[in-house]
Amino acid sequence: MNNVNLVGRLAKDPETRSSGKTQITQAILVTERPIIREGKVQKDPETGYTQTKAEFHKVTVFNGVGASLAKHKAKGDQLAVTGRLHYSRWQDADGNDRYG
């Protein structure tokens, strides 16, 4: 099963481009997870808050959903995403295999 649920904040404004008849909107979603060492969640000694590590996710949305995302969301806004993971492989100008 290939299902993904993410909740985070946008790192920058969504960007839309066209490829033929298809509109492609890309966004960078930042999620945070607690830092765990030796099986324990780490706390900041001064504030007592849980220490976290940020992770950045490239999210691609197509056509109407992408247009709505670009119109109504901006950097810093919270966003919930449900989708699937998809990886691509291509060769760059130097002939090196690239993945994304």
Protein Blocks (a to p, Z undefined) as FASTA:
>chain_A
ZZdddddddfbdcddddehjaccddddddddddddeehiacddfklopacdddddddddd
ehjlmmmmmmmgcehiacdddddddddddddfkopacdZZ
